[in-house]
Amino acid sequence: MQDANKIMEAGRVTRPVFIKVWDQFVRVFHWLLVAVYAAAWITADEWDRAHEIAGYAIVVLVGLRIIWGLVGSRHARFSEFIYKPAVVIGYFKDVVLMRAKRFVGHNPAGGIMVLAMLLSLVAVSATGIMMTVDSLWGKEWIEDLHEVTANLTLGLVFLHIAGVIIASVQHRENLIRSMFTGLKRNVD
């Protein structure tokens, strides 16, 4: 009898075909952040109160993700996907040459993207909060910086989506589905 998650081989069970990689916190965080960032983007300059609420929700989500990156499950921890710059550069070269190694968790490009997006979200949130401080209220340079960091974050979102598509194609793996289910292939 063959279970959908196991391979029977000569009477013994081998490694599961699919393993849980993305824990529930990471998956819920990811999709909540997508929704809240979209809400913040859509309400910018149109609906101030909703924009502020979305901004504060982003602050809470990012803060929780940073904590989870230190104490969370294996593949959620920063220590699992922060690579030396030379490894990241080498990985990008391998992607271009269509020979990038597959990773069960974040690959080096995904790891650097997580860090870049968290940092840009911190910047956009900080500048948004600065705009509410009495001594900085109405300062055009803060508003400009807030807009630049929001646009930078949106650019990172598009790069992230492109990277997910490229990795999905190269490794014949539906990474979007894995962010819903938490499951990824354990073997190549």
Buried (B, 14 or more C-beta within 10 A) or exposed (E): EEEEEBEEEEEEEEEBBBBBBBBEBBBEBBEBBEEBBEBBBEBBEEEEEBBBBBBBBBBEBBEBBEEBBEEBBEBBBBEBBBBEEEBBEBBBEBBEEEEBEBBBBBBBBBBBBBBBBBBBBBBBBBBBBBBEEEEBEEEEEBBEBBBEBBEBBBEBBEBBEEBBEBBBEBBEBBBEEBBEEBBBBBEE
